Amino acid sequence: MATLRTLLLVTAREFRSYFASPLAAIFVLVFLAMSSGMTFFLGRFFERDQADMTTFFSWQPWLFLVLMPALGMRLWAEERRTGTIELLMTLPVRPWALVLGKFLAAWGFAGLALVLTMPMWATVNYLGDPDNPVILGTYLGSWLMAGAFLAIAACISVLTRNQVIAFIVAVMISFLLVMAGSELVLASLRGWAPQGLTEVVQSLSVVGHFNRIARGVIELPTLFFFASLVFLCLWLNVQFLNVKRAA
């Protein structure tokens, strides 16, 4: 119970910290502006003359591979830059509680940003008769995808005190996972790589798993993919903290 209480305290502290500076407002405004711009202008929402949210969700992987690292780059890099990570290491708190607490706070904040886009869902319902269960499931898929990118950013953030470096490396890794299932990558592999390797690379595609959810198909392998990716990154985060503590 004491560990759970500590986890909740860390999560609440980190979540409140987003609103102690203009960071929260700036992030939400940028997210809403970019989501709207990509949906209505790049996605030609009105020209399609269809009451659905396909154009909104189709841009989510590309939007999140930049914005989630921007949100997660400060999780540990800021602690290292200010030296407060040394204080955290001396507290009677298990590293996994710190890692999970920081991640849950960032993931909750990302969820809040997604909730603020729901007036668009209401607008679509006003204009037509969309498949609301599929839209709800795709919102869940967006949140899972955001969590995966945040976990990657948090894992990279603990390795450096420079937030810019953490951001760039996290974006690069996220970009590789977005591109993994693209025809460009798969076609380049089919010419020389064994079929098994091509299938493994394709299975690592964040977009592929997200698109299955967007089609209304929530499968166990897709949920396992996102959960295992988050778990792996957070586990590595804990190991890096343990090395830091031992040093």
C-alpha positions in Angstrom: 0.0 0.0 0.0 2.9 2.4 0.8 4.4 1.8 -2.6 1.0 2.4 -4.3 0.6 5.6 -2.3 4.0 6.7 -3.4 3.1 6.0 -7.0 0.0 8.1 -6.8 1.8 10.9 -5.2 4.5 10.9 -7.9 1.8 10.8 -10.6 -0.2 13.6 -9.1 2.9 15.8 -8.5 4.1 15.3 -12.1 0.6 15.9 -13.5 0.3 19.2 -11.6 3.7 20.3 -12.8 2.4 20.6 -16.4 0.0 23.3 -15.3 2.6 25.2 -13.2 4.0 26.7 -16.4 2.7 27.7 -19.8 3.7 24.2 -21.1 0.3 22.7 -20.8 -1.5 25.5 -22.6 1.1 25.7 -25.4 1.1 21.9 -25.9 -2.7 21.7 -26.0 -3.0 24.7 -28.3 -0.4 23.3 -30.7 -2.0 19.9 -30.7 -5.5 21.2 -31.3 -4.3 23.6 -34.0 -2.3 21.0 -35.9 -5.0 18.3 -35.5 -7.6 20.7 -36.9 -5.3 22.0 -39.7 -4.5 18.4 -40.8 -8.1 17.3 -40.7 -9.8 20.3 -42.4 -7.1 21.5 -44.8 -4.7 18.7 -45.6 -7.4 16.0 -45.1 -10.0 18.1 -47.1 -12.7 17.2 -44.6 -15.5 19.2 -46.3 -14.5 18.3 -49.8 -14.8 14.6 -48.9 -18.5 15.2 -48.0 -18.4 12.3 -45.5 -19.4 12.5 -41.8 -16.6 10.6 -40.3 -13.2 11.1 -38.5 -11.0 9.2 -40.9 -9.0 12.3 -41.9 -8.5 13.2 -38.2 -7.2 9.9 -37.2 -5.1 9.3 -40.3 -2.7 12.0 -39.3 -2.4 11.0 -35.7 0.7 8.8 -36.1 2.7 11.6 -37.8 1.5 14.1 -35.3 2.2 12.0 -32.3 5.7 11.0 -33.4 6.7 14.6 -33.0 4.4 15.9 -30.2 4.8 12.9 -27.8 8.6 13.2 -27.8 8.2 16.9 -27.2 6.1 16.1 -24.2 8.3 13.3 -22.9 11.7 14.8 -23.5 11.7 16.7 -20.2 10.6 13.8 -17.9 14.2 12.9 -16.9 16.4 15.3 -18.9 15.1 18.2 -16.9 15.8 16.3 -13.6 19.4 15.6 -14.8 20.0 19.2 -16.0 18.8 20.7 -12.7 20.5 18.0 -10.6 17.3 17.0 -8.8 17.8 13.5 -10.1 20.5 13.0 -7.5 17.9 13.9 -4.8 15.4 11.5 -6.2 18.0 8.7 -6.1 18.4 9.3 -2.4 14.7 9.1 -1.5 13.3 5.9 -0.2 11.3 5.4 -3.3 11.6 2.5 -5.7 12.8 3.5 -9.2 9.9 1.8 -10.9 7.4 4.0 -8.9 9.2 7.1 -10.1 9.3 5.8 -13.7 5.7 4.7 -13.8 4.5 7.8 -12.0 6.2 10.2 -14.4 4.9 8.1 -17.4 1.3 7.9 -16.1 1.2 11.7 -15.6 2.4 12.4 -19.1 0.1 9.8 -20.6 -2.8 11.2 -18.6 -2.0 14.7 -19.9 -1.9 13.3 -23.5 -5.3 11.7 -22.8 -6.6 15.1 -21.7 -5.4 16.7 -25.0 -7.3 13.9 -26.9 -10.5 14.5 -24.9 -10.4 18.2 -25.9 -10.7 17.1 -29.6 -14.1 15.5 -28.9 -16.1 18.5 -30.0 -15.0 17.4 -33.5 -16.7 14.1 -32.8 -19.8 16.0 -31.8 -19.6 18.0 -35.0 -19.4 14.8 -37.1 -22.5 13.5 -35.4 -24.3 16.7 -36.1 -23.4 16.5 -39.8 -24.2 12.8 -40.3 -24.4 9.4 -38.7 -20.9 8.1 -38.1 -19.9 4.7 -36.6 -19.5 5.9 -33.1 -18.2 2.6 -31.6 -15.4 2.6 -34.2 -14.6 6.2 -33.4 -14.4 5.5 -29.7 -12.2 2.5 -30.3 -9.9 4.6 -32.5 -9.6 7.2 -29.7 -8.5 4.3 -27.5 -6.0 3.3 -30.2 -4.7 6.9 -30.4 -4.2 7.0 -26.6 -2.3 3.6 -26.8 -0.1 4.9 -29.6 0.6 8.1 -27.6 1.6 6.0 -24.6 4.1 4.0 -26.8 5.7 7.2 -28.1 5.8 8.7 -24.6 7.5 5.6 -23.2 10.2 5.8 -25.9 10.7 9.4 -25.1 11.0 8.8 -21.4 13.5 6.0 -21.9 15.7 8.2 -24.0 15.2 11.2 -21.7 16.9 9.4 -18.8 20.1 9.0 -20.8 20.8 12.7 -21.3 20.4 16.0 -19.6 19.9 17.7 -23.0 16.2 17.9 -23.9 16.9 18.6 -27.5 19.0 15.5 -27.9 16.3 13.4 -26.1 13.7 14.9 -28.5 15.6 14.2 -31.7 16.6 10.6 -30.8 13.0 9.8 -29.6 11.6 11.2 -32.9 14.0 9.2 -34.9 13.0 5.9 -33.1 9.3 6.8 -33.4 9.8 7.5 -37.1 11.3 4.1 -37.6 8.3 2.4 -36.0 5.9 4.5 -38.0 7.7 3.6 -41.3 8.3 -0.1 -40.4 5.1 -1.2 -42.2 5.3 1.1 -45.2 5.5 -0.3 -48.6 8.7 1.6 -49.2 10.5 -0.3 -46.4 8.9 -3.7 -47.1 9.7 -3.5 -50.8 13.3 -2.7 -50.1 13.5 -5.8 -47.7 11.7 -8.2 -50.0 14.6 -8.0 -52.5 17.2 -9.6 -50.2 15.8 -10.3 -46.7 14.2 -13.6 -45.7 10.4 -13.5 -45.5 10.6 -14.0 -41.8 12.6 -10.8 -41.3 10.2 -8.9 -43.5 7.2 -10.1 -41.4 9.0 -9.2 -38.2 9.6 -5.6 -39.5 6.0 -5.4 -40.6 4.8 -6.5 -37.2 6.7 -3.6 -35.6 4.6 -1.0 -37.6 2.8 1.3 -35.2 0.7 2.5 -38.1 -0.3 -1.0 -39.1 -1.6 -1.8 -35.6 -3.3 1.6 -35.3 -5.0 1.2 -38.6 -6.5 -2.1 -37.6 -8.0 -0.4 -34.5 -9.2 2.5 -36.8 -11.1 -0.1 -38.9 -12.9 -1.2 -35.8 -10.8 -4.4 -35.2 -9.4 -4.5 -31.7 -7.3 -7.6 -31.6 -5.2 -9.1 -28.8 -1.9 -9.0 -30.8 -2.4 -5.2 -31.3 -3.1 -4.6 -27.6 -0.1 -6.8 -26.8 2.1 -4.9 -29.2 1.4 -1.5 -27.6 1.5 -3.0 -24.0 4.8 -4.8 -24.6 6.4 -1.7 -26.2 5.5 0.4 -23.3 6.6 -2.2 -20.8 10.0 -2.7 -22.5 10.7 1.0 -22.6 9.7 1.6 -19.0 11.7 -1.5 -17.9 14.8 -0.1 -19.7 14.1 3.2 -18.0 14.2 1.6 -14.6 17.4 -0.2 -15.4 19.1 3.0 -16.5 18.0 4.6 -13.3 19.4 1.7 -11.3 22.7 2.2 -13.1 22.6 5.9 -12.3 21.9 5.1 -8.6 24.7 2.5 -8.4 27.1 5.0 -9.9 
